[in-house]
Amino acid sequence: MRYGIWAFLAVTAMPVAASAQVAQTASLYSQIMQADRILFEEGFNQCKLDRLDAIVSADFHFLHDQNGAQDRKQFLKGFKDSICSNPARKPIRKAVPGTIDVFALHNEGKLYGAIETGQHDFYIREPGKPLYKTDAGRFTNVWLRGKAGWQLAESLSYDHHEPRAANKFDAVYPAPLFDNRARITALMAQHHIPSMAIARIVDGKIAGIRAFGRYDDGRAVPVDVIYNVASLTKPVTALTVLKLVAAGKWSLDAPLSDWYVDPDVAGSPELKYLTTRMVLTQRSGFPNWRYLTPSRKLHFEFRPGAKFQYSGEGFEYLRKALEAKFHTGLEALAQQYVFGPLGMKDSQYSFAAAPGAAPVDVSRYAPPHDAEGKRIDLPHHVTVNAAANLLTTAPDYARLMAALLNGAGLPKPLYRDMLTPQAHKADNVDWGLSWGIYENLGPGKVFALQHTGGDDGIKAIAILLPESRDGLLVIANSENGISLWKKIIEESFGETGADLVARNLGSP
C-alpha cells in the first residue's frame, strides 16, 4: 500500500491525540533519530552518499518550497552535484535543539512507519573560518519500516528564510517553549544554563511555578531552589518601606539626614533634598556604587530629584537611615512587614541566620555560573544589602508579586503612587517607586511594571501587568540567563510581551 504525502497532510491537519507523539526516551524515537543522523549528518554533512542511497526508498518523493518537487534520482543527484560538490564551501545542516518530534504510524495496531517533524538551520563551512548561518527552515519526513530497516519515503522542506540575528536577550528559538520539558532543557543546555525557575501569575493568583535543570552535583533542582536574585532585592526593600509609610512610621518625603548622614557627604547642600522618594524613584544623585568611582567615596553627582540615575548606594543609604530610626536591622523589618505576612519562608537578605527565620538551606542554593557554564565560587555573604543579594525562591518571590498585583495591603493613594511615573529613564521608560514603568504596550495599550536583577552569573526579571493582574518571574543562575527572556516574555504575554521586549530589552 502506498502512503502519499497528501494523505499525510490530510491526517496532520486534524487534531492528533497526545498519545500519538513518541516520547524522546522511547525506542522508536531513538530509531528515527538514528535514521535522521544517516540522512543529515552522514549524508548531508559528511557526504557519505552510499549511506544516503541505502535509506532512500525506491519511490521516494521530495517537496521543497523553493526548489520544487524531486524524485529519488533527482534528490540524490542534487546531493552529488550541489551539496557535496565543493568542499571549500560546504553546506552544513544542524537541527534546532528540542524541536524534533516523532509520531508513530500504525495499521490495525501494527507499526509500519513514523512521521518526523522539526526545524533546522543551515550553515556554510569554509577553510579557516567559523561556520556562518545562511538559512533556516522546517522539515517533515515520513519513514517506512521494511525488512532492510527504516527508509525515507517522503520528505518536505519548507518555511525557508534568512535567519534572524540574535541579541543577548534572544535565543532565536522558533518552537513553542513550554509544550514539553525537553524543549526548555535542550535550550538551556545549548546556552550553558544550569538551572532556571519560572513563575506565572494570572488574575492576581500564582498559576504555575516550574524549575528546570540541575545542581553541579547532578541533583535535579526543586521548585523551591534558592537563588541570589541581585537587584530584585530592591522591590522587597521598597515594599518594606511602603509598609512603614502606610503604618505612619516613616515618611516618603522627609530628608533622610534626619536620621543618618554618611561621613562622605557630611555638609553637602544636597542632603536636604535626599528623601526616600528620591531613592525609590532612582533620583538620589548618587553613583551606582562608590567603589566604582575614581575616589571610591560616596558623593552627589547632581542634586537629588534632578534626573534619573540608577543607584544601589541610594538604597543602602536608605537602609542605614531606617536602621538608625528603628534601632533594628532591615532584615528584621522585612521579616515583620513582608516576609512573615506573605509566607516568604525561604527569603532573607544574607546567609546569616535572620531573627525569627530558619537558617538558609544551603543544599537548595544554586550558585552563579559564567557564560561557559562554569561555577563562579563566591563566599556566602553574611551582610545585608538593601539593593542586592536577596536570597529567595520562585514561589516566595511570586507571592510578593501576587501581593503587589492585589494592592499589597497598601492604602489606595499610596498604591497609586507606587504605579505612577515619577522619573524619566529613557524613551518610553519611566520609573515609579522602585519599579520601571512601561506604558501603552500591545494592542490594549496597557502598562507594565518591570525590574531586573543581574550580577555575574545570575540573571532575573520580574514583570507585572497591574490592569490584568498578570505577572511573570524568570530566574537563572547563569550569565546567559537573559538569552531566554525574549522567548519567555513573548510566549507569556503575546503582542504585549513583544512590545515590552522591543521597548526595553532590545530587538534584532
Secondary structure, 3 states (H helix, E strand, C coil): CCCCHHHHHHHHCCCCCHHHECCCCCHHHHHHHHHHHHHHHHHHHCCCHHHHHHHEEEEEEEEECCCEEEEHHHHHHHHHHHHCCCHHHEEEEEECCCCCEEEEEEECCEEEEEEEEEEEEEEEECCCCCCEEEEEEEEEEEEEEECCEEEEEEEEEEEEECCCCCCCCCCCCCCCCCCCHHHHHHHHHHCCCCEEEEEEEECCEEEEEEEEEECCCCCECCCCCEEECHHHHHHHHHHHHHHHHHCCCCCCCCEHHHCCCCHHHCCCHHHHHCEHHHHHCCCCCCCCCHHHCCCCCCCCCCCCCCCCCCCHHHHHHHHHHHHHHHCCCHHHHHHHHHHHHHCCCCCECCCCCCCCCCCCCHHHECCCECCCCCECCCCCCCCCCCCCCCEEEHHHHHHHHHHHHCCCCCCHHHHHHHHCCCEEEECCEEECCCCEEEEEECCCCEEEEEEEEEECCEEEEEEEECCCCEEEEEEECCCCHHHHHHHHHHHHHHHHHHHHHHHHHCCC
